[in-house]
Amino acid sequence: MKKRLLIGLAVLGVCLLAGVLAIRRSRPDPIYQGKTIKAWAMQLFSPNAGVREEATTFFRGMGTNAVPGLITLLESRDPIWRKMLWADTPKLPRRLHFQMVRHSRVPEQGTVHQAAAMALTIIGPDAKAAVPALGRVLRSGEREARWAAAAALGSMGKTSVPVLMDALRDTDAEIRQAAISGLAQLGVEAEPAIPGLIEELKDPKEAIRVATICCLGRIGPRAVPALVQAIEQEKGLVRQGAAKALRSYVAARTAAAPALLRMLHDEEAASRQQALVTLGAIHAFDEPALTAMTQALKDPVLEVRIAAAMALGGVRWKAQPAVPALTEALKDESPALRSNVVRTLGIIGAPAKAALPELTRMSEEDTDPSVRAAASEALARIQGGQGK
């Protein structure tokens, strides 16, 4: 017992000495509008929206003038003595440990770093001087601060791309994922990162691969080859994510359509469904695509059949060759499918005149009121000559 007490007193003495030295060396922080930069940054955590907005307005107004102080916060570290005091060490008697920590602040390094990163995000590209410090926080062990740093880097523009690319090579999966989220925020400015992102498609962690697909989708058309490659080589959520990312690129129809058509043979219904959604979104209207979408109207899974009907609607009057198959699909037992098929026939318009008898019958006799209403609307569109 005596030995433990002596150890505790020795640790206490060292900590007190370190604390005194730290106090002597510290300098008062500059005051802006009555508060320090740290106080303004910590205000961003307030549960009160008005208080957070006040801090946001402050940092927008300060702009680059606040950056040096925020960099200082990013580089701040909890004193070793404070960490020692709050460490759960068995070397100190419980009562003595309690007496020591009650007079010391809780370690706040991670929270301060997070607050500084949040403030830099508000300032945006004008805070590019903070990019190196944010990169160091990104690769630190503080989880919340890491993601806040990634968001801040994502707001900085192309200046932050090299730092985020370097983080893609980290052995820590979460650091890589945070870096990918930052690159996704940059959008087209992240184009130099495409080769590194392609490598991430091979990551064993599905969350990393899915995040990468989303990022590539936001970069733009130059990422299309990588997305097509993912459709060809990946499975499951990754393959579906790649197809989903391609929906915005109508110009990529020629490059993407062959891979999407092969995706229609995927064992997973969700993959077939997403392939159809994307084919419709990019307006794939050539004969192979129309044939594949038409055949999918007979898929054993309802959601896939609905996606096929909607995809055909996406190519509008050019889906005329599918009208016989769509008319046959009106007999499906699912009201949801019948309703979507009816809407697609209405979208096709005048070229869907062959379906008029069946649509007339449905507008009067279908057991589902929403289907009857949709059929009446489709009749008006077709008879009114809409479409081609």
FINUMAR-877071 format. One record per residue (C-alpha): residue number from 1; x negated, y negated, z negated. Coordinates in Angstrom, 2 decimals. Layout:
- NUM:X:Y:Z
...
This chain:
- 1:0.00:0.00:0.00
- 2:-2.84:-2.36:-0.88
- 3:-4.55:-1.59:2.41
- 4:-1.41:-2.38:4.39
- 5:-1.00:-5.66:2.52
- 6:-4.58:-6.67:3.28
- 7:-4.07:-5.86:6.96
- 8:-0.90:-7.92:6.98
- 9:-2.57:-10.90:5.31
- 10:-5.45:-10.71:7.77
- 11:-3.09:-10.70:10.75
- 12:-1.13:-13.55:9.20
- 13:-4.33:-15.56:8.72
- 14:-5.39:-15.07:12.32
- 15:-1.97:-16.02:13.60
- 16:-1.80:-19.15:11.45
- 17:-5.26:-20.21:12.58
- 18:-4.33:-19.67:16.23
- 19:-1.16:-21.62:15.68
- 20:-2.98:-24.57:14.14
- 21:-5.50:-24.61:17.01
- 22:-2.69:-24.46:19.56
- 23:-0.91:-27.39:17.90
- 24:-4.10:-29.45:17.82
- 25:-4.78:-28.79:21.50
- 26:-1.23:-29.43:22.70
- 27:-0.31:-32.74:24.25
- 28:3.13:-34.29:24.20
- 29:5.09:-33.69:27.39
- 30:6.19:-36.67:29.51
- 31:9.75:-37.83:28.93
- 32:12.20:-38.43:31.78
- 33:15.56:-39.98:31.00
- 34:15.09:-39.04:27.38
- 35:14.10:-35.39:27.95
- 36:11.10:-33.32:28.97
- 37:10.99:-31.42:32.27
- 38:11.26:-28.24:30.22
- 39:14.41:-29.47:28.46
- 40:15.98:-30.41:31.79
- 41:15.12:-27.02:33.25
- 42:16.48:-25.10:30.28
- 43:19.71:-27.06:30.68
- 44:20.34:-24.99:33.84
- 45:21.20:-22.05:31.54
- 46:23.99:-23.96:29.81
- 47:27.43:-22.31:29.79
- 48:28.85:-25.80:30.31
- 49:29.25:-26.58:34.03
- 50:28.91:-30.31:33.39
- 51:25.60:-29.85:31.61
- 52:24.27:-27.67:34.44
- 53:25.42:-30.22:37.03
- 54:23.65:-32.98:35.10
- 55:20.39:-31.03:35.31
- 56:20.94:-30.25:38.98
- 57:21.48:-33.94:39.73
- 58:18.34:-34.80:37.77
- 59:16.12:-32.45:39.77
- 60:17.60:-33.52:43.08
- 61:16.87:-37.11:42.15
- 62:13.35:-36.40:40.89
- 63:12.40:-34.34:43.94
- 64:8.64:-33.94:44.32
- 65:8.02:-35.97:41.14
- 66:9.29:-33.02:39.10
- 67:7.14:-30.42:40.87
- 68:3.87:-30.82:38.90
- 69:5.72:-30.39:35.62
- 70:7.60:-27.37:36.92
- 71:4.36:-25.78:38.14
- 72:2.98:-26.28:34.64
- 73:6.01:-24.44:33.26
- 74:5.49:-21.58:35.76
- 75:1.91:-21.24:34.57
- 76:2.76:-21.50:30.86
- 77:2.18:-18.52:28.61
- 78:3.40:-17.62:25.14
- 79:0.55:-17.92:22.61
- 80:-0.96:-14.58:21.72
- 81:-0.25:-15.19:18.05
- 82:3.47:-15.62:18.79
- 83:3.56:-12.37:20.74
- 84:1.76:-10.65:17.88
- 85:4.21:-12.00:15.34
- 86:7.22:-10.77:17.29
- 87:5.68:-7.45:18.25
- 88:7.30:-4.46:16.57
- 89:4.13:-3.28:14.89
- 90:4.10:-0.55:12.22
- 91:0.96:-2.04:10.66
- 92:2.90:-4.67:8.73
- 93:5.36:-4.11:5.90
- 94:8.90:-4.87:7.08
- 95:9.47:-7.63:4.54
- 96:6.21:-9.35:5.39
- 97:6.94:-9.10:9.12
- 98:10.36:-10.71:8.57
- 99:8.88:-13.57:6.58
- 100:6.39:-14.25:9.36
- 101:8.75:-14.27:12.31
- 102:11.38:-16.43:10.63
- 103:9.01:-19.38:10.91
- 104:8.05:-18.78:14.55
- 105:9.92:-19.36:17.81
- 106:10.98:-16.36:19.86
- 107:8.66:-15.73:22.86
- 108:10.14:-17.70:25.76
- 109:7.70:-17.26:28.61
- 110:10.07:-15.33:30.88
- 111:12.98:-17.69:30.25
- 112:10.86:-20.78:30.91
- 113:9.51:-19.31:34.14
- 114:13.03:-18.47:35.26
- 115:14.29:-21.98:34.47
- 116:11.40:-23.58:36.35
- 117:12.05:-21.40:39.39
- 118:15.74:-22.32:39.32
- 119:14.84:-26.02:39.23
- 120:12.44:-25.59:42.17
- 121:15.22:-23.89:44.14
- 122:17.29:-27.04:43.70
- 123:14.45:-29.19:45.05
- 124:13.89:-26.82:47.98
- 125:11.28:-27.26:50.75
- 126:9.93:-30.47:49.19
- 127:8.59:-28.29:46.36
- 128:6.27:-26.27:48.62
- 129:3.31:-27.13:46.38
- 130:4.78:-24.64:43.89
- 131:4.65:-21.70:46.33
- 132:1.41:-20.16:44.94
- 133:2.66:-20.37:41.34
- 134:6.02:-18.91:42.35
- 135:4.19:-16.06:44.08
- 136:2.41:-15.23:40.85
- 137:5.69:-15.21:38.90
- 138:7.26:-13.02:41.59
- 139:4.61:-10.39:40.94
- 140:4.74:-10.70:37.15
- 141:6.46:-8.26:34.83
- 142:9.35:-10.60:33.94
- 143:12.40:-9.29:35.74
- 144:14.75:-12.29:35.64
- 145:11.94:-14.72:36.40
- 146:10.82:-12.53:39.31
- 147:14.19:-12.72:41.04
- 148:14.46:-16.44:40.34
- 149:11.01:-16.92:41.89
- 150:12.07:-14.94:44.97
- 151:15.14:-17.16:45.35
- 152:12.99:-20.27:45.00
- 153:10.54:-18.99:47.62
- 154:13.48:-18.29:49.89
- 155:14.45:-21.96:49.66
- 156:10.97:-23.25:50.56
- 157:10.95:-22.57:54.30
- 158:8.17:-20.95:56.34
- 159:5.49:-22.04:53.84
- 160:6.49:-19.19:51.56
- 161:6.47:-16.45:54.21
- 162:2.81:-15.35:53.64
- 163:3.39:-15.04:49.89
- 164:6.54:-12.99:50.38
- 165:4.84:-10.81:53.01
- 166:1.99:-10.14:50.59
- 167:4.52:-9.05:47.95
- 168:5.88:-6.45:50.42
- 169:2.65:-4.55:49.85
- 170:3.10:-4.37:46.07
- 171:3.36:-0.91:44.53
- 172:6.32:-2.04:42.38
- 173:9.57:-1.33:44.26
- 174:11.49:-4.09:42.51
- 175:8.89:-6.67:43.49
- 176:9.20:-5.56:47.10
- 177:12.97:-5.73:46.91
- 178:12.84:-9.24:45.44
- 179:10.46:-10.29:48.22
- 180:12.85:-8.90:50.82
- 181:15.70:-10.95:49.31
- 182:13.55:-14.07:49.58
- 183:12.76:-13.33:53.21
- 184:16.45:-12.78:53.90
- 185:17.17:-16.28:52.60
- 186:14.65:-17.68:55.07
- 187:16.48:-16.14:58.03
- 188:14.80:-16.84:61.37
- 189:11.80:-18.41:59.62
- 190:10.92:-14.93:58.30
- 191:10.17:-13.66:61.82
- 192:6.43:-13.11:61.07
- 193:7.49:-10.57:58.43
- 194:9.23:-8.24:60.91
- 195:6.30:-5.75:61.14
- 196:6.12:-5.48:57.36
- 197:9.89:-5.11:57.09
- 198:9.83:-2.29:59.64
- 199:7.46:-0.46:57.32
- 200:9.94:-0.93:54.48
- 201:12.51:1.06:56.46
- 202:10.42:4.10:55.55
- 203:10.63:3.43:51.80
- 204:11.96:6.44:49.85
- 205:14.26:4.14:47.86
- 206:17.53:3.64:49.67
- 207:18.11:0.25:48.01
- 208:14.89:-1.02:49.58
- 209:15.86:0.24:53.02
- 210:19.35:-1.24:52.84
- 211:17.98:-4.62:51.68
- 212:15.51:-4.51:54.55
- 213:18.26:-3.89:57.09
- 214:20.22:-6.88:55.79
- 215:17.09:-9.01:55.95
- 216:16.32:-7.98:59.53
- 217:19.88:-8.77:60.47
- 218:19.50:-12.32:59.18
- 219:16.23:-12.94:61.00
- 220:17.92:-12.92:64.39
- 221:17.61:-11.36:67.85
- 222:13.88:-10.70:67.52
- 223:14.76:-8.14:64.86
- 224:17.02:-6.17:67.20
- 225:14.37:-3.56:68.17
- 226:13.83:-2.77:64.47
- 227:17.56:-2.42:63.89
- 228:17.97:-0.12:66.88
- 229:15.05:1.94:65.60
- 230:16.79:2.29:62.24
- 231:19.97:3.52:63.92
- 232:17.96:6.09:65.81
- 233:15.83:7.34:62.91
- 234:17.74:6.75:59.67
- 235:20.87:8.24:58.09
- 236:23.61:7.20:55.73
- 237:23.79:3.67:54.34
- 238:20.65:2.59:56.15
- 239:21.96:3.63:59.54
- 240:25.28:2.01:58.77
- 241:23.55:-1.15:57.56
- 242:21.51:-1.40:60.75
- 243:24.66:-1.07:62.85
- 244:26.42:-3.63:60.68
- 245:23.56:-6.09:61.08
- 246:23.85:-5.84:64.86
- 247:27.44:-7.08:64.90
- 248:26.32:-10.69:65.32
- 249:24.19:-10.02:68.37
- 250:26.44:-9.79:71.42
- 251:23.37:-10.44:73.55
- 252:21.85:-7.22:72.22
- 253:24.64:-5.12:73.75
- 254:22.44:-3.50:76.40
- 255:19.72:-2.58:73.90
- 256:22.01:-1.47:71.08
- 257:24.89:0.32:72.81
- 258:23.05:3.60:73.63
- 259:21.98:4.06:70.01
- 260:25.48:3.22:68.75
- 261:27.03:5.73:71.13
- 262:24.74:8.44:69.79
- 263:25.70:7.33:66.29
- 264:29.31:8.31:67.11
- 265:28.18:11.93:66.80
- 266:26.98:11.41:63.21
- 267:28.32:13.92:60.69
- 268:29.22:11.10:58.30
- 269:32.56:9.52:59.07
- 270:31.38:6.19:57.65
- 271:28.59:6.08:60.22
- 272:30.98:6.83:63.08
- 273:33.33:4.16:61.76
- 274:30.57:1.52:61.59
- 275:29.32:2.39:65.07
- 276:32.80:1.72:66.44
- 277:33.14:-1.54:64.52
- 278:29.84:-2.75:65.96
- 279:30.64:-1.63:69.50
- 280:33.80:-3.71:69.33
- 281:32.00:-6.69:67.82
- 282:29.35:-6.77:70.57
- 283:32.05:-6.28:73.22
- 284:30.68:-3.06:74.68
- 285:32.98:-2.59:77.68
- 286:31.00:-0.44:80.10
- 287:32.37:2.98:81.04
- 288:30.34:5.08:78.53
- 289:31.38:2.81:75.66
- 290:35.06:2.73:76.64
- 291:35.08:6.51:77.03
- 292:33.50:7.02:73.63
- 293:35.88:4.63:71.89
- 294:38.85:6.25:73.59
- 295:37.75:9.73:72.50
- 296:37.35:8.46:68.94
- 297:41.10:7.83:68.81
- 298:41.34:11.59:68.19
- 299:38.71:11.70:65.43
- 300:39.81:13.89:62.49
- 301:39.22:11.02:60.04
- 302:41.91:8.33:59.94
- 303:39.49:5.46:59.20
- 304:37.48:6.36:62.29
- 305:40.62:6.42:64.45
- 306:41.60:2.99:63.15
- 307:38.10:1.67:63.87
- 308:38.36:3.03:67.42
- 309:41.65:1.22:67.99
- 310:40.23:-2.03:66.64
- 311:37.04:-1.64:68.70
- 312:39.10:-1.33:71.86
- 313:40.89:-4.49:70.85
- 314:37.50:-6.15:70.61
- 315:36.93:-5.78:74.36
- 316:40.43:-7.10:75.06
- 317:41.84:-6.62:78.61
- 318:38.74:-4.70:79.66
- 319:40.09:-1.82:77.55
- 320:42.84:-1.19:80.13
- 321:41.46:2.32:80.95
- 322:42.24:3.29:77.34
- 323:45.93:2.32:77.52
- 324:47.18:5.93:78.10
- 325:45.20:7.19:75.10
- 326:46.37:4.25:72.98
- 327:49.98:4.96:73.96
- 328:49.53:8.56:72.88
- 329:48.04:7.38:69.58
- 330:51.31:5.55:68.85
- 331:52.68:8.96:67.86
- 332:50.17:9.30:65.00
- 333:51.75:9.98:61.62
- 334:49.77:7.15:59.98
- 335:51.58:3.77:59.94
- 336:48.20:2.06:59.54
- 337:46.90:3.57:62.76
- 338:50.14:2.92:64.65
- 339:50.08:-0.70:63.53
- 340:46.48:-1.20:64.68
- 341:47.11:0.52:68.00
- 342:50.14:-1.70:68.61
- 343:48.07:-4.81:67.88
- 344:45.34:-3.63:70.26
- 345:47.87:-3.10:73.04
- 346:49.12:-6.62:72.42
- 347:45.57:-7.95:72.63
- 348:45.02:-6.13:75.93
- 349:48.11:-7.93:77.14
- 350:49.52:-7.63:80.66
- 351:47.21:-4.73:81.64
- 352:48.97:-2.66:78.93
- 353:52.39:-2.74:80.69
- 354:52.41:1.06:80.88
- 355:52.98:1.12:77.10
- 356:56.10:-1.06:77.22
- 357:58.67:1.78:76.96
- 358:57.02:3.25:73.88
- 359:56.52:-0.18:72.30
- 360:60.18:-1.01:72.91
- 361:61.23:2.20:71.18
- 362:58.92:1.51:68.24
- 363:60.15:-2.05:67.83
- 364:63.61:-0.58:67.19
- 365:63.04:2.84:65.67
- 366:59.70:3.07:63.86
- 367:60.14:4.01:60.22
- 368:57.63:1.38:59.07
- 369:58.82:-2.26:59.13
- 370:55.30:-3.63:59.64
- 371:54.89:-1.42:62.70
- 372:58.25:-2.58:64.11
- 373:57.22:-6.20:63.65
- 374:53.83:-5.62:65.27
- 375:55.49:-3.81:68.19
- 376:57.84:-6.75:68.79
- 377:54.89:-9.14:68.81
- 378:52.93:-6.91:71.20
- 379:55.93:-6.73:73.56
- 380:56.08:-10.51:73.69
- 381:52.39:-10.77:74.49
- 382:52.47:-8.13:77.21
- 383:55.66:-9.38:78.82
- 384:54.39:-12.93:78.61
- 385:51.45:-11.99:80.80
- 386:48.78:-12.57:78.15
- 387:45.49:-10.78:78.57
- 388:43.88:-10.54:81.99
